[in-house]
């Protein structure tokens, strides 16, 4: 997906204070913007010594009041870079650039403001740095734009539509010019917004803007010329969120396919048939024998109609769900397939209540307990589990019906409950290790980012090390771009993108590579799934395998996802560690989904 670069222009909203400027940088960074931008004028060169017009006096007073010198701006730019924000600057003359000497290299991008649109000396100088350059069209006649744009290198310059009012009224944005500009410029275009309402930027993005520049302020009511046409940090958070998701907002052209979150809600809120009393093998299934109840883990009203009048092929206990295994023979898994699964360290996910059934159907010797927060309310007795098996544990995602596991939450009760859940899971792992004599990894979805990404990883690295000292290895799993929490969708900010690779490698954090999640990220982010696997090869200790469709079709049966995913599945199958099959609802219908997955893997990889 194409990314949208959001620039928070600090301009003169720092009021001449380095401290306020740092606060604005921090606010912009917390919102997730791409860059922050300063303005600079040499005060002795700004205005001629002549009689002032009323407007000149106002502007000149503001320029003097809000002045930061080159050293201060350089220091602020270096600070921005230290927290992974690109610093940039607007110059109003070629002479002003000379005040920075060789320190001008501290900037990651440059801007030519609207009032200097035709300043070719400044334009030519800035493009020598071979960094991104932006130029605003505010207050310009089209003849000037037609003269300058053909002289600009489209690999360096991005023209920004702009209306030079402060603020711009809803009726004056003229966003249609973006379409016109796009037709007459072969590179990216953008929008420099002074709008009264930040939401106008969303329309600009929809019309093709790849860069959005907007002033940031801590207080719209503050004293100063630019505050009323600026956005607060909270508004920048929303702007960044919409920009990140704009491509996805317009997705969906084609036949309707429910996403994974909808399937979860259909299961939890929908109803399927359950039998009222025992049904003997060979007995005819009739509507009067069943009741509609939640959850929908079996056949619903439409799906079940065709099986009424058919004989049951097995005994069904009262209260059991009515699914296809009642009238269809389960998929056959041969001894060769089971041996293949054992030889390739294939594992299956289980809950406490279905371990015996899955183990009986598929005796492959490896199983992963997927825990709920309810499971953690009781001490888990390991004596009933076979000590010959090898196990892993998936940490619950939730601590309650309304809160995620977050061991670093600012909410004390959430933090304490999360640590308690983690501690009890670790105790279960220790007990299983004692019972089996084998290592029992704990896999977790550590998805909540409360601070910077750097601090997120350092905190979790220390957390994991503390439990390793206790003899239990906890590993985070690679996450999808969107997670399905509490019946809704949440965009995740960690463990799913290129920026995470550096932290994982530098801190030597072992991970669980979830191929399905990775494949969905491949659709959204600027990476190839197989390349991520290669870069993180030394970190991968555990694997989850399923296919995916698009960016939100999770847990698809192997071979039924996007064709591009197969390379990633091929790559992880070469690893020697445990590989857990995580196809959606694989345990239902007497484990039919697991059987199909095992057969599919055997057919593709047997002998390779």
Secondary structure, 3 states (H helix, E strand, C coil): CCCCEEEEEEECCCCCCHHHHHHHHHHHHHHCCCEEEEEECCHHHHCCCCCCCHHHHHHHHHHHHCCCCHHHHHHHHHHHHHCCCEEEEEECCHHHHHCCHHHHHHCCEEEECHHHCCCHHHHHHHHCCCCEEEEECCCCCHHHHHHHHHHCCCCCEEEEEECCCCCECHHHCCCHHHHHHHHCCCCCEEEEECECCCCHHHHHHHCCEEEEEEEECCCCCCCCCCHHHCECHHHHHHHHHHHHHHHHHCCCCCCCCCCHHHHHHHHHHCCEEEECCCECCCCECCHHHEEEECCCCCCCHHHHHHHCCCECCCCECCCCECCHHHCCCCCCCCHHHHHHHHHCCEEEEECHHHHHHHHHHCCCCEEEEECCCCHHHCCCCCCCCCCCCEEEEECCCECCCCCECCCCCCCHHHHHHHHHHHHHHHHHHHHHHHHHCCCCCEEECCCCCCCCHHHHHHHHHHHHHHHHCCCCCEEEECCCCEEEECCEEEECCCCCCHHHHHHHHHCCCCEEEEHHHHHHHHHHCCCCHHHHHHHCCCCEEEEEECEEECCCEEEECCCCCCHHHHHHHHHHCCCCCCEEECCCCCCHHHHHHHHHHHHHHHHHHCCC
